[in-house]
Amino acid sequence: MYDKIWQQAIIPLVTLNFGGDILAVNDTFVKLVGYSADELVGQHFEMVMDNGARFFFNSMLYPKLRMEKEIQEIYISIRTSTQEVRYVMFNAQITEPEHTIICFIVPVAQRMEYMKEIRSINKALEETLKEKTRLHEELIISNQTLKHYAEKDWLTKLYNRRVFLMKIEKIYEEYQQGGRVFSICILDVDNFKQVNDQYGHHVGDEVLIGLANEMRGFFDSSCTLARFGGEEFIILLPDQDKTAAYKKADLFRKRVKSQRWQGVSITISLGVNMVSYPSEISDIIVGADRSLYKAKRNGRDQVVLVDDL
């Protein structure tokens, strides 16, 4: 796959696995960051990022890439081996069926032009956000039904990603103030594409609805349940350490395995992580997501704790 043409491409190229680990780099990327290929391969892509870029990548870019299969023209900063900041335009896509991420990185030649553009974009985003907030407040006042649809996933009626992040931010504040422990669990339907291909998307939707109903019946009201995207769901488990969360997740895995929807049975893979100092919200979610993908790589239909990685 990584032939001479790929190696000598004028654009820096990097391939990652779904965990964010570097699989290969070309010569141009090596020159950009100042590390050797041997130093880079096998390391997490965060190796060439500062803290701000890491948070943006894990909380925004990576989830967007997972849902949409590609991202285009996103500006981020990277750090070289000498800690020099380089501004780049980041593009990436998921390749099938290898399930790898190929990244196309275009250095920004003129930093001042880049900063000018960023300031312009930020100003536009601020104005857009203000307008969106104003419209949202008006809609809440005028129609409570619209509030329901703004908070819930249209298919499963579970919370959507936005509300889940609001919920976890609140409990994270309680953790910082009083040490209130919590865990999160990310689950994904195994081989869901096969369900859609074999039975049709209507049956696939019924399976997701059935799984969501099963979640509501299994987890108590203190837990926050959300559809995170596609066939992936996320659960906030307050006051449960990683051991309790693992046991709960495994019991749910067994319960799902015994159910059938529209005559279809499924299995699920789950990743569990617990809040711990000095982790941030993005660290907790990314840790659980990596655990989920280890469960997938290990054969599916299992629960993996972040400590097992």
C-alpha positions in Angstrom: 0.0 0.0 0.0 2.8 2.4 1.0 4.7 2.4 -2.3 7.3 4.8 -3.7 4.8 7.2 -5.1 3.0 7.4 -1.7 6.3 8.0 0.1 7.4 10.8 -2.2 4.1 12.6 -2.5 4.5 16.4 -2.0 1.7 16.5 0.5 2.4 15.1 4.0 0.4 11.8 4.4 -0.3 9.8 7.5 -2.4 6.7 8.1 -4.0 5.9 11.4 -6.0 3.0 12.9 -9.3 3.7 14.6 -7.5 4.1 17.9 -5.5 7.0 16.5 -2.2 5.1 16.3 0.1 5.9 13.4 0.4 3.1 10.9 2.6 4.8 8.3 3.9 8.2 7.3 5.5 9.5 4.1 8.8 11.3 3.6 7.1 14.8 3.4 5.4 14.3 6.8 8.7 13.2 8.4 10.3 16.4 7.1 7.4 18.5 8.4 7.5 17.3 12.0 11.2 16.5 12.3 10.7 13.0 13.8 11.9 9.9 12.0 9.4 7.4 10.6 10.6 4.9 13.2 9.8 7.3 16.0 6.3 8.1 14.6 5.0 4.6 13.6 3.2 2.9 16.5 2.7 6.2 18.4 -0.6 7.9 18.9 -1.2 10.9 16.5 -1.4 13.1 19.6 2.5 12.9 19.7 2.6 15.8 17.2 -0.1 17.9 18.9 -0.2 20.4 21.7 -2.9 20.2 24.4 -5.3 22.5 22.5 -5.0 20.5 19.3 -5.4 17.3 21.1 -8.7 18.4 22.7 -10.0 19.7 19.4 -9.0 16.5 17.6 -10.6 14.2 20.1 -13.7 16.1 20.9 -14.6 17.5 17.5 -12.6 16.1 14.6 -12.4 12.4 15.5 -16.2 12.1 16.3 -17.1 14.0 13.1 -14.8 11.7 11.1 -16.3 8.6 12.7 -19.8 9.8 11.8 -19.3 11.3 8.3 -16.3 9.1 7.2 -14.4 12.2 6.1 -13.4 15.7 7.0 -12.1 18.5 4.8 -10.1 21.6 5.3 -9.9 21.9 9.1 -7.1 24.1 10.4 -5.1 22.7 13.4 -1.7 23.3 14.8 1.0 20.6 15.2 4.3 20.5 17.1 7.6 19.4 15.6 10.3 17.4 17.4 11.8 20.8 18.4 8.4 22.0 19.8 8.0 24.4 16.9 4.3 25.1 16.1 3.3 24.5 12.5 -0.2 25.4 11.2 -1.7 23.0 8.8 -5.0 22.3 7.0 -6.1 18.8 8.0 -8.2 16.5 5.7 -8.9 12.8 6.4 -11.1 10.0 5.3 -11.9 6.4 6.4 -10.9 3.8 3.8 -12.9 0.7 3.3 -12.6 -2.2 3.8 -9.3 -1.7 5.6 -11.0 0.6 8.3 -8.0 2.9 8.4 -7.8 6.6 8.4 -5.7 8.4 5.8 -4.8 12.0 6.6 -3.8 14.6 4.1 -2.0 17.5 5.8 -1.4 20.7 3.9 1.0 23.2 5.7 -0.2 26.7 5.8 2.5 28.8 4.1 1.5 32.3 5.4 0.8 32.3 9.1 -0.5 35.9 9.1 -3.0 35.1 6.4 -4.0 32.0 8.3 -4.5 33.9 11.6 -6.5 36.6 9.7 -8.7 33.9 8.3 -9.1 32.2 11.7 -10.1 35.5 13.3 -12.6 36.1 10.6 -14.0 32.6 10.9 -14.2 32.9 14.7 -16.0 36.2 14.4 -18.5 34.6 12.0 -18.9 31.6 14.3 -19.5 33.9 17.3 -22.2 35.7 15.4 -23.7 32.4 14.2 -23.7 31.1 17.8 -25.4 34.2 19.1 -28.0 34.0 16.5 -28.5 30.3 17.1 -28.8 30.9 20.8 -31.4 33.6 20.3 -33.5 31.4 18.0 -33.2 28.5 20.4 -34.4 30.6 23.3 -37.3 31.8 21.3 -38.3 28.3 20.2 -38.2 27.1 23.8 -40.5 29.9 24.9 -42.9 29.5 22.0 -43.1 25.7 21.8 -42.1 23.1 24.3 -42.6 20.3 21.8 -39.7 21.6 19.7 -37.5 21.4 22.8 -38.2 17.7 23.0 -37.0 17.2 19.4 -34.0 19.4 20.0 -32.9 17.1 22.9 -33.8 13.7 21.6 -32.5 11.5 18.8 -35.3 11.3 16.2 -35.2 7.5 15.8 -34.5 6.1 19.3 -35.9 8.9 21.4 -32.7 8.8 23.6 -30.8 11.9 24.3 -28.6 13.2 21.4 -24.9 13.9 21.6 -25.4 17.6 22.5 -27.5 16.9 25.6 -25.2 14.0 26.7 -22.2 16.4 26.6 -24.2 18.9 28.7 -25.0 16.2 31.3 -21.5 14.9 31.5 -20.2 18.4 31.9 -22.4 19.0 34.9 -21.4 15.8 36.7 -17.8 16.5 35.9 -18.1 19.8 37.8 -19.5 17.8 40.7 -16.5 15.5 40.5 -14.1 18.5 40.6 -15.9 20.1 43.5 -16.6 17.1 45.7 -15.0 14.0 44.1 -18.3 12.5 42.9 -17.2 9.5 40.9 -18.7 8.4 37.6 -18.1 6.1 34.6 -19.1 6.1 31.0 -19.8 3.2 28.7 -19.8 3.4 24.9 -21.4 0.5 23.0 -21.7 -0.4 19.4 -23.8 -3.0 17.5 -21.6 -5.7 16.1 -21.7 -6.2 12.3 -24.6 -3.7 12.0 -23.9 -3.2 8.3 -24.7 -6.9 7.7 -28.1 -6.4 9.4 -28.9 -3.5 7.0 -27.6 -5.4 4.0 -29.4 -8.6 4.8 -32.7 -7.4 6.2 -32.9 -3.8 5.0 -32.6 -0.4 6.7 -36.2 -0.6 8.1 -35.3 -3.7 10.1 -32.0 -2.1 11.0 -33.9 0.9 12.4 -36.2 -1.4 14.4 -33.1 -3.1 15.9 -31.8 0.3 17.0 -35.2 1.2 18.5 -35.4 -2.1 20.3 -31.9 -1.7 21.7 -32.7 1.8 22.9 -35.9 0.5 24.6 -33.8 -2.3 26.2 -31.4 0.4 27.6 -34.3 2.3 29.1 -35.6 -0.8 30.8 -32.2 -2.0 32.1 -30.5 1.2 33.3 -32.1 3.2 36.1 -33.2 6.8 35.8 -30.0 8.2 37.3 -28.1 7.1 34.1 -28.0 9.3 31.0 -28.6 7.3 27.8 -27.7 8.8 24.4 -27.3 7.8 20.8 -23.8 9.0 19.9 -24.1 8.4 16.2 -25.1 5.6 13.8 -25.2 2.3 15.7 -23.1 3.7 18.6 -24.6 4.6 22.0 -23.2 6.1 25.2 -24.2 5.8 28.8 -23.3 8.0 31.8 -23.2 6.0 35.0 -23.1 8.3 38.0 -21.7 7.1 41.4 -20.3 3.9 39.8 -16.6 3.1 39.7 -15.1 1.1 36.9 -15.7 -2.3 38.5 -19.4 -1.6 39.1 -19.7 -0.1 35.6 -18.0 -3.1 34.0 -20.3 -5.6 35.8 -23.4 -3.5 34.7 -22.2 -3.3 31.1 -21.5 -7.0 30.9 -25.0 -7.9 32.3 -26.5 -5.6 29.7 -24.4 -7.3 27.0 -25.8 -10.7 28.0 -29.3 -9.3 28.1 -29.1 -7.9 24.6 -27.7 -11.2 23.3 -30.8 -13.0 24.4 -33.2 -10.6 22.6 -34.6 -10.6 19.1 -36.1 -7.7 17.1 -38.0 -8.3 13.9 -36.6 -11.8 14.1 -33.0 -10.5 14.3 -30.6 -11.2 17.1 -27.5 -9.1 17.7 -24.4 -8.8 19.9 -22.8 -5.6 21.2 -19.3 -4.6 22.1 -18.7 -2.1 24.9 -15.9 0.1 26.3 -15.8 1.4 29.8 -13.8 4.2 31.4 -14.0 6.0 34.8 -13.2 9.6 35.6 -9.8 10.0 37.3 -7.5 12.9 38.1 -6.3 14.8 36.0 -8.5 13.5 33.1 -10.7 15.9 31.1 -14.1 15.1 29.6 -12.6 14.4 26.2 -10.0 12.1 27.8 -12.8 10.0 29.4 -14.8 9.7 26.2 -11.7 8.9 24.1 -10.6 6.3 26.6 -13.9 4.5 26.5 -13.9 4.7 22.7 -10.5 3.1 22.5 -11.7 0.4 24.8 -14.7 -0.2 22.6 -12.5 -0.6 19.5 -10.2 -3.0 21.4 -13.4 -5.1 22.2 -14.1 -5.0 18.4 -10.6 -6.1 17.5 -10.6 -8.9 20.1 -13.7 -10.6 18.5 -16.7 -8.4 19.5 -19.5 -9.4 22.0 -17.4 -8.3 25.0 -16.7 -5.5 27.5 -13.2 -3.9 27.7 -12.1 -1.6 30.5 -9.7 1.2 29.7 -7.2 -0.4 32.1 -7.1 -3.5 29.8 -5.7 -1.6 26.9 
